[in-house]
Amino acid sequence: MNAEEFLKLENQLCFAIYACSREITRLYRPILDDLELTYPQFLTLAVLWEHQRLTVKEISQHLQLDSGTLTPMLKRMEAMGVLERKRASEDERKVYIELTNKGIHLKKKAIQLPEKCIPHFGLSEHQYKELLASMQQLIENLQQVTRLT
């Protein structure tokens, strides 16, 4: 592909990923609205459902969000009653995030997300796993480059 062809919007991988992300978020929105969660809040809960107890720094690493973005969201989620922030007794600078009973209970409701949404992707299970692996590899490749800059 020559430089001029590459510059067409239809040939921009970044735009295809951006547009796809927006559409997936739009697909998830009605279910997340029923759960009274935003998409980033759902992702935060997903990490906690998997790991139960994490520091703010660990959540930040999993979600690839800086603490300036994450901390206000965690405070809002604590006010919603879905998680608790607890300072570590051994080091007060370290804050652990744990799910409350309400946060744990939301997992039972959130399980409908993949059941209701993934079939709309139009991918077989094999295609889904291949695409996910390709995206994870792309993220890793890009992170190696961006860490150097």
Secondary structure, DSSP 8 states (H G I E B T S, - for coil): --HHHHTSGGG-HHHHHHHHHHHHHHHHHHHHHHHT--HHHHHHHHHHHHHSEEEHHHHHHHHT--HHHHHHHHHHHHHHTSEEEEE-SS-TT-EEEEE-HHHHHHHHHHTHHHHHHGGGG---HHHHHHHHHHHHHHHHHHHHHHHH-
